[in-house]
Amino acid sequence: MRRDRSVFSYLLQHFFRRFFDNDTLQAEGDTQTSVVRALAIVAVPGLMFAFWLQNAYPRRTMWGAIEDQYFFVVFSFVVMGIVAIFEWEMLFPDRLDFVILSPLSVRSLQMLGAKAAALGGFVGLFLVGSNVCGTLTLPAVTTHVATVNGHLRVVSDFWRQAAAHALAVSMAGLFAALLFVALGGVMLCVLSARQFRVISPLVQTVSVMGLVLLLVGYLQYGDAMQKLLSGRLGWLRLNPTLWFLAVYEQRLHGAAAPEFAQQLSGYAYRALAITAAIAVATYPLAWARMRKMAIEGGATGKSEPLRWIANMIHRIVRQPGERAVFHFIGQTIRRNNQYQVYLAMYCGTGLAFSAACAVTFHPTGAAGWGLSDKGLHAVMPLLVFWGVAGLRAAFAFPLNLQAAWVYRVTRVTAAALNESTEAASRWALICAFGVTACVAAALAGLGWDARKLLVQAVCGVCLAVLLTDAFFLFLQRIPFAQPRMPGKTSLPLMLTLYVGVLPVFLFEMVRVEMTLERDLVTLVFVACGVVVTHLAVLRLTRRSAESEEEMEGYEGEFQLLNLAER
């Protein structure tokens, strides 16, 4: 019995560590540091938001307090959903686990139980970490003392609100995590291995888009909670975060809770019970399916690219070294699930912000939707910027270090690094062109005239070229295959880029697009300026590649045969 417990504990520790031993978070694989960083990231927003609200009470109205409570419900839901999507491949034992552990004296039920226990501990850790600060600080902020009949009395009950807060946010976060566990289990049970690999990134992208839209929706329409929830709920019944807000209000005020709380609170309990039942039922079945696929091997069929796509790539990428790195990038993204999850999160976030810009919502008595002309002008630059920036960040992640040996053996020179940079920039440029074409097609479907579509297409191509040059000018590294250098990532710089620079960039791009629609002659000059700038950047990069003295004598980690010198 002691031996069984020891094996189970080792398995539990192994599976729990694998949630955090992720090169996307930290290349060194320091689990303790990764845990502390991850918990700090999800804990700080709740603490800061409650601290920011302290001056609003006790003058805050009832609906203002409901808006504050709704933030914590949405935050818990979004955080747990994002965490579950980010660890999508780790929610179930993967092929590596089965291949390594199955030959050992480990029973199947032990492995299943340890993985389920590790998953439960992982979900519980983030559930507590993301909500503990808000549970303690918001009731403390809203609790105040007032004079009632000439006596000082505590108006609000700290412990009652803390209990209601903890219940609501815990149910919201647990529902979000179980929802994606159940979704992954159902997909594994129903789909084949090839279908699962194809559909998973699409599901992840749409899920991230929905989660980010919930958070953006709160920022845009949080002040209109009274208008939204006082009348007929209608389609709002489909919003799961409102179910758990209803639980919050019902537990806090009882029979005196607003009417929407009485209507929606039952949805929360039923949805959580149904989701938990599906997750528990499908998890063993999905585990058995994964074990079968691991024993039989993955999908061995290799689909050759379409001939016209191959011909187009060969015309765009002419140098053999660039072409090799170009195909290496495509195959790495196609085979590596972690990159797919990361890019799905980037794509989903960009689509959510685009939808928030393009679609306007009128929270009146009869809720209505509309399209914003300025918002539609912002879609193209937003998606192009987000796509190029996401690919640039993805190429820097060292998730394919095993492939770096070939570059070290064959002597990595400045010219070779320049070829890899050119291939990465061309890959991002083609993707940006594809985004521009998709946006133009969508705008054409909305009825935009040829003049506006021409401006959008030209601006999209010019912006794709400039952003690609800007993001990849100083890359000088092999995508996916070089370790991360300490001190190279600056959080303040990233926040400045996405919080400070991006909004100003969008406003200016919308203004430029609307100006160019009235003057097509200026559009020609803008395109010529972009061409000149691009040629100057190419000349600069080629000149830097000509100096290879820095790489003289570089031997890498292997003893070289010096075949290139003979």
C-alpha positions in Angstrom: 0.0 0.0 0.0 2.9 2.3 0.8 4.4 1.6 -2.6 1.1 2.5 -4.3 0.9 5.7 -2.4 4.5 6.6 -3.3 3.9 5.9 -7.0 0.7 8.0 -7.0 2.5 10.9 -5.3 5.3 10.8 -7.8 2.7 10.7 -10.7 0.8 13.6 -9.1 3.9 15.7 -8.7 4.9 14.9 -12.3 1.6 15.8 -13.8 1.3 19.0 -11.7 4.8 20.2 -12.7 4.0 19.6 -16.4 1.3 22.3 -16.2 4.1 24.9 -15.5 7.1 23.4 -17.2 6.3 25.3 -20.3 8.9 27.1 -22.4 6.2 29.6 -23.4 6.3 30.8 -19.8 10.0 30.2 -18.9 12.7 28.5 -20.8 14.6 27.3 -17.8 11.6 25.2 -16.5 11.8 26.6 -12.9 8.4 25.4 -11.7 8.3 27.3 -8.5 9.1 30.6 -10.2 6.5 30.0 -12.9 3.8 29.2 -10.3 4.6 32.4 -8.3 4.6 34.5 -11.5 1.4 33.1 -12.8 -0.5 33.5 -9.5 0.8 37.0 -9.1 -0.4 37.9 -12.6 -4.0 36.7 -11.9 -4.2 38.0 -8.4 -3.0 41.6 -8.8 -5.9 42.9 -11.0 -8.6 42.1 -8.4 -6.6 43.7 -5.6 -5.9 46.9 -7.7 -9.6 47.2 -8.8 -10.9 47.0 -5.3 -8.3 49.5 -4.1 -9.3 51.8 -6.9 -13.0 51.6 -5.7 -12.4 52.6 -2.1 -13.2 56.3 -2.8 -16.5 55.4 -4.5 -18.1 54.1 -1.3 -20.4 54.8 0.6 -21.8 57.1 -2.1 -22.0 54.2 -4.6 -25.6 53.4 -5.8 -27.0 49.9 -5.8 -26.5 49.4 -9.5 -23.0 50.9 -9.2 -22.3 48.2 -6.6 -23.7 45.6 -9.0 -21.4 46.8 -11.7 -18.4 46.4 -9.3 -19.5 42.9 -8.4 -19.9 42.0 -12.0 -16.3 42.9 -12.8 -15.1 40.2 -10.3 -17.5 37.6 -11.7 -16.3 38.4 -15.3 -12.7 38.4 -14.3 -12.9 35.0 -12.6 -14.7 33.6 -15.6 -12.3 35.0 -18.1 -9.1 34.1 -16.2 -10.1 30.5 -15.6 -11.2 30.1 -19.2 -7.9 31.6 -20.5 -5.9 29.3 -18.2 -7.8 26.2 -19.4 -7.3 27.2 -23.1 -3.6 27.9 -22.5 -3.2 24.5 -21.0 -5.4 22.8 -23.6 -3.0 20.0 -24.4 -2.2 19.4 -20.7 -5.8 18.9 -19.7 -5.5 15.3 -20.7 -2.4 13.0 -20.7 -0.6 13.4 -24.0 1.3 10.9 -26.1 4.6 11.6 -24.3 3.0 10.6 -21.0 1.7 7.3 -22.3 4.9 6.4 -24.3 7.1 7.0 -21.2 4.9 5.8 -18.4 3.1 2.8 -19.9 6.2 0.5 -20.0 6.7 1.2 -16.3 4.9 -0.6 -13.5 2.2 2.0 -13.3 -1.4 0.9 -13.4 -3.8 2.7 -15.7 -6.1 3.8 -12.9 -3.1 5.2 -11.0 -2.2 7.3 -14.0 -5.8 8.4 -14.6 -6.3 9.3 -10.9 -3.0 11.2 -10.6 -3.8 13.2 -13.7 -7.3 14.1 -12.6 -6.0 15.0 -9.1 -3.3 17.2 -10.6 -5.8 18.9 -12.9 -8.1 19.5 -9.9 -5.2 21.0 -7.9 -4.2 23.2 -10.9 -7.7 24.5 -11.3 -8.1 25.0 -7.6 -4.8 26.9 -7.3 -5.7 29.4 -10.0 -9.3 29.7 -8.8 -8.1 30.7 -5.3 -5.3 32.8 -6.6 -7.4 34.9 -9.0 -10.2 35.5 -6.4 -8.7 35.6 -2.9 -7.7 39.3 -3.1 -11.1 40.4 -4.4 -13.0 38.3 -1.8 -11.2 40.0 1.0 -10.8 43.6 -0.3 -14.1 44.3 -2.0 -16.3 43.6 1.1 -13.8 45.6 3.2 -14.1 48.5 0.8 -17.9 48.4 0.7 -18.3 48.0 4.5 -18.8 51.5 6.0 -20.1 53.1 9.1 -23.0 55.5 9.1 -25.1 57.4 11.6 -28.5 55.7 12.1 -30.9 57.3 14.7 -28.0 59.1 16.3 -25.9 56.0 16.6 -22.9 54.8 14.6 -23.6 51.5 12.9 -22.0 49.2 10.3 -24.2 49.5 7.2 -23.0 46.5 5.3 -22.1 43.0 6.5 -18.5 42.1 5.7 -18.9 38.3 6.2 -22.2 38.1 4.3 -20.8 39.9 1.3 -17.5 37.9 1.5 -19.4 34.6 1.5 -21.6 35.8 -1.5 -18.6 37.0 -3.3 -16.6 33.8 -2.8 -19.5 31.6 -3.9 -20.3 33.6 -7.1 -16.7 34.1 -8.4 -15.8 30.5 -7.5 -18.8 29.1 -9.4 -18.0 31.3 -12.4 -14.4 30.3 -12.5 -15.1 26.6 -11.9 -17.8 26.6 -14.6 -15.4 28.2 -17.2 -12.6 25.6 -16.4 -15.0 22.7 -16.5 -16.6 24.0 -19.7 -13.3 23.6 -21.6 -12.5 20.3 -20.0 -15.9 19.0 -21.0 -15.5 20.5 -24.5 -12.1 18.9 -25.0 -13.4 15.6 -23.7 -16.3 15.6 -26.1 -14.1 16.5 -29.0 -11.7 13.7 -28.2 -14.5 11.2 -27.9 -16.2 12.2 -31.1 -13.5 13.3 -33.5 -10.6 11.4 -35.0 -7.0 12.4 -34.2 -6.6 14.4 -37.5 -10.0 16.1 -37.1 -9.1 17.0 -33.5 -5.9 18.6 -34.6 -7.6 20.7 -37.2 -10.7 21.8 -35.2 -8.9 22.5 -31.9 -7.2 25.8 -33.0 -10.5 27.0 -34.4 -12.3 26.2 -31.2 -9.6 27.9 -29.2 -9.7 31.0 -31.3 -13.4 31.4 -31.0 -13.3 30.7 -27.3 -10.6 33.3 -26.6 -12.6 35.8 -28.8 -15.7 35.2 -26.7 -13.8 35.5 -23.4 -12.1 38.7 -24.4 -15.4 40.1 -25.7 -16.9 39.6 -22.2 -14.1 41.6 -20.6 -14.3 44.3 -23.3 -18.1 44.4 -23.0 -17.8 45.1 -19.3 -15.4 48.0 -20.0 -17.7 49.5 -22.7 -21.2 48.9 -21.2 -20.6 48.3 -17.4 -22.2 51.7 -16.6 -25.4 50.6 -18.4 -26.2 47.6 -16.1 -29.4 49.1 -14.9 -30.7 49.7 -18.4 -29.7 46.2 -19.5 -31.1 44.2 -16.5 -34.2 46.2 -15.5 -36.3 45.3 -18.5 -36.8 42.1 -20.5 -33.6 40.1 -20.5 -34.0 38.4 -23.9 -30.7 37.4 -25.3 -28.9 38.4 -22.1 -30.1 35.1 -20.7 -27.4 33.4 -22.8 -24.6 35.3 -21.1 -23.2 32.9 -18.4 -21.5 35.6 -16.4 -24.9 37.1 -15.6 -26.0 33.8 -14.2 -23.3 34.0 -11.5 -23.9 37.7 -10.9 -27.5 36.7 -10.1 -26.2 34.2 -7.6 -24.1 37.0 -6.1 -27.1 39.2 -5.7 -29.4 36.5 -4.4 -27.0 35.4 -1.8 -26.2 38.9 -0.7 -29.8 40.4 -0.6 -32.1 37.3 -0.5 -35.7 38.2 -1.4 -34.7 41.8 -1.8 -32.4 41.1 -4.7 -33.2 42.6 -8.1 -35.6 40.8 -10.4 -33.0 39.5 -12.8 -31.3 37.7 -9.9 -34.4 35.7 -9.3 -34.7 34.8 -12.9 -31.1 33.8 -13.7 -29.7 32.3 -10.5 -31.2 28.9 -11.3 -29.3 28.9 -14.6 -26.0 29.0 -12.8 -26.6 26.0 -10.6 -28.0 23.9 -13.4 -25.3 24.9 -15.9 -22.5 24.1 -13.4 -24.0 20.7 -12.5 -24.5 19.7 -16.2 -21.0 20.9 -17.1 -19.4 19.0 -14.2 -21.3 15.9 -15.1 -20.2 16.0 -18.8 -16.6 16.6 -17.7 -16.6 13.7 -15.2 -18.2 11.4 -17.7 -16.0 12.2 -20.7 -12.7 12.5 -19.0 -12.1 8.7 -18.6 -13.3 8.1 -22.1 -11.0 10.8 -23.5 -8.1 9.4 -21.5 -8.8 5.9 -23.0 -9.0 7.5 -26.5 -5.7 9.3 -26.0 -4.0 6.1 -24.7 -5.2 4.2 -27.8 -3.9 6.9 -30.2 -0.6 6.9 -28.3 -0.2 3.1 -28.7 -1.3 3.1 -32.3 0.8 6.2 -33.1 -0.3 9.6 -34.4 -1.7 10.3 -37.8 1.0 9.2 -40.2 -0.6 10.4 -43.3 1.2 13.4 -44.8 -0.8 15.8 -46.9 1.2 17.4 -49.6 0.6 21.1 -50.1 -1.4 22.2 -53.1 0.7 22.7 -56.2 -0.4 26.3 -56.7 0.5 27.1 -53.2 3.9 25.5 -53.6 4.6 27.4 -56.8 3.6 30.6 -55.2 5.9 30.0 -52.3 8.8 29.1 -54.6 8.3 32.4 -56.5 8.1 34.5 -53.4 11.0 32.7 -51.6 13.8 32.1 -54.1 16.9 31.5 -52.0 17.3 27.9 -50.9 18.2 28.8 -47.3 15.2 31.1 -47.0 13.0 28.5 -48.5 14.2 25.8 -46.1 13.5 28.1 -43.0 10.2 29.1 -44.5 9.0 25.5 -44.7 10.5 24.8 -41.3 8.3 27.6 -39.8 5.2 26.2 -41.4 5.8 22.7 -40.3 6.7 23.7 -36.8 3.5 25.7 -36.4 1.5 22.8 -37.9 3.0 20.1 -35.7 3.6 22.0 -32.4 0.3 22.3 -30.4 1.7 24.9 -28.0 2.3 27.3 -30.9 -1.2 26.7 -32.1 -2.6 27.5 -28.7 -0.5 30.7 -28.5 -1.4 31.9 -32.0 -5.1 31.0 -31.3 -5.0 33.3 -28.3 -3.5 36.1 -30.3 -6.0 35.7 -33.1 -8.9 35.5 -30.7 -7.9 38.6 -28.9 -7.4 40.5 -32.1 -10.8 39.4 -33.5 -12.4 40.4 -30.2 -11.0 43.9 -30.3 -12.0 44.2 -33.9 -15.6 43.2 -33.2 -15.7 45.6 -30.3 -14.6 48.4 -32.5 -16.8 47.6 -35.5 -20.1 46.7 -33.6 -21.9 49.3 -31.5 -24.4 48.3 -28.9 -27.2 50.6 -27.7 -28.3 49.7 -24.1 -31.7 51.3 -24.3 -35.1 49.8 -23.4 -35.0 47.9 -26.7 -31.4 46.8 -27.1 -30.1 47.3 -30.6 -26.9 46.7 -32.5 -25.2 48.7 -35.2 -22.0 49.0 -37.2 -19.6 51.9 -36.7 -18.1 53.4 -39.8 -14.9 54.5 -37.9 -14.8 51.1 -36.1 -14.9 49.3 -39.5 -12.0 51.4 -40.6 -10.0 50.3 -37.6 -10.5 46.6 -38.2 -7.8 46.2 -40.9 -4.9 48.0 -39.1 -5.8 46.4 -35.8 -5.8 42.8 -37.2 -2.6 43.4 -39.3 -0.8 44.9 -36.3 -2.0 42.1 -34.0 -1.1 39.4 -36.5 2.4 40.6 -37.3 3.2 41.3 -33.6 1.8 37.8 -32.6 4.0 36.0 -35.1 7.1 38.0 -34.1 6.5 37.1 -30.5 5.8 33.4 -31.4 9.0 33.1 -33.4 11.0 34.1 -30.3 9.7 31.2 -28.2 12.3 28.4 -27.9 9.9 25.5 -28.2 11.8 23.7 -30.9 15.4 23.8 -29.6 16.0 20.2 -30.8 16.1 21.5 -34.4 18.9 23.9 -33.7 21.6 21.3 -34.0 21.6 21.4 -37.8 22.3 25.2 -37.8 25.2 24.8 -35.3 26.8 21.9 -37.2 26.7 23.7 -40.5 28.2 26.9 -39.1 25.7 29.6 -38.4 27.0 32.7 -40.1 25.6 36.2 -40.3 24.3 35.4 -43.8 22.5 32.3 -42.5 20.9 34.4 -39.7 19.8 36.9 -42.3 18.2 34.2 -44.4 16.3 33.0 -41.4 15.1 36.5 -40.6 14.1 37.0 -44.2 12.1 33.8 -44.2 10.4 34.8 -40.9 9.5 38.2 -42.2 8.2 36.8 -45.5 6.1 34.3 -43.6 4.6 37.1 -41.5 4.2 39.3 -44.6 2.2 36.6 -46.4 -0.1 36.2 -43.4 -0.6 39.9 -43.1 -1.5 40.0 -46.8 -4.0 37.2 -46.2 -5.5 39.2 -43.3 -5.9 42.2 -45.5 -7.6 40.2 -48.2 -10.0 38.7 -45.7 -10.9 42.1 -44.3 -11.4 43.6 -47.7 -13.7 40.7 -48.7 -15.7 41.2 -45.5 -16.1 44.9 -46.1 -17.1 44.2 -49.7 -19.8 41.9 -48.3 -21.0 44.8 -46.1 -21.6 46.9 -49.2 -18.5 49.2 -49.3 -17.9 50.8 -52.6 -14.8 50.3 -54.8 -13.2 53.5 -53.8 -13.2 52.6 -50.1 -12.1 49.0 -50.8 -9.1 50.3 -52.9 -8.0 52.5 -50.0 -8.3 49.6 -47.6 -6.4 47.2 -49.8 -3.5 49.6 -50.5 -3.3 50.7 -46.8 -3.4 47.1 -45.7 -0.5 46.1 -48.0 1.5 49.2 -47.1 0.9 48.7 -43.4 1.8 45.0 -43.6 5.1 45.9 -45.3 6.0 48.6 -42.8 5.1 46.6 -39.7 6.9 43.5 -40.9 10.0 45.6 -41.5 9.7 47.2 -38.1 9.2 44.0 -36.1 11.7 41.8 -38.0 14.5 44.4 -38.7 16.6 43.4 -35.6 15.3 39.8 -35.2 18.6 38.1 -36.4 17.7 34.7 -34.9 16.4 31.3 -36.1 12.7 31.1 -35.4 11.7 28.6 -32.6 15.3 27.3 -32.4 17.3 29.6 -30.2 17.1 29.9 -26.4 15.7 32.9 -24.8 18.3 35.4 -23.6 17.8 36.7 -20.1 16.8 40.3 -19.9 15.6 40.5 -23.5 11.9 40.7 -22.6 10.7 44.0 -21.0 7.2 44.0 -19.5 7.1 47.8 -19.4 8.1 47.9 -23.1 5.3 45.5 -24.0 2.7 47.4 -22.0 3.8 50.6 -23.7 3.5 49.0 -27.1 0.0 47.5 -26.6 -1.5 50.0 -24.2 0.2 53.3 -25.2 1.2 53.0 -28.8 -1.6 50.8 -30.3 -4.6 53.0 -29.5 -2.8 56.1 -30.9 -1.8 54.0 -33.9 -5.4 53.0 -34.6 -6.8 56.5 -34.3 -4.2 57.8 -36.7 -4.8 55.0 -39.2 -8.5 55.6 -39.2 -7.9 59.3 -39.8 -5.4 58.6 -42.6 -7.8 56.1 -44.3 -10.7 58.5 -44.3 -8.5 61.2 -45.6 -7.2 59.0 -48.5 -10.7 58.1 -49.5 -11.3 61.7 -50.4 -7.9 62.1 -52.2 -6.7 59.1 -54.2 -3.7 61.1 -55.6 -2.2 61.2 -52.1 -2.7 57.4 -51.9 -0.3 57.0 -54.8 2.4 59.1 -53.0 1.9 57.1 -49.8 2.4 53.8 -51.6 5.6 55.2 -53.3 6.9 56.3 -49.9 6.3 52.8 -48.5 8.2 51.2 -51.4 11.1 53.6 -50.9 11.2 52.9 -47.2 11.0 49.1 -47.7 13.9 49.2 -50.2 16.0 51.2 -47.7 15.3 48.6 -45.0 16.3 45.8 -47.3 19.6 47.6 -48.2 20.3 48.1 -44.5 19.7 44.4 -43.6 21.8 43.2 -46.5 24.7 45.5 -45.6 24.6 44.1 -42.0 24.7 40.5 -43.4 27.9 41.2 -45.3 29.9 41.5 -42.1 30.6 38.0 -40.9 33.7 38.7 -38.9 31.7 38.3 -35.7 31.0 34.6 -36.4 34.6 33.7 -37.2 35.7 30.6 -35.3 32.2 29.9 -34.0 32.1 26.2 -33.2 28.8 25.9 -31.4 28.3 22.9 -29.2 29.6 20.3 -31.6 32.9 19.4 -33.0 32.8 20.4 -36.7 34.2 18.5 -39.7 35.0 21.8 -41.5 33.6 20.3 -44.7 32.6 23.7 -46.0 36.2 24.7 -46.3 37.2 21.9 -48.6 
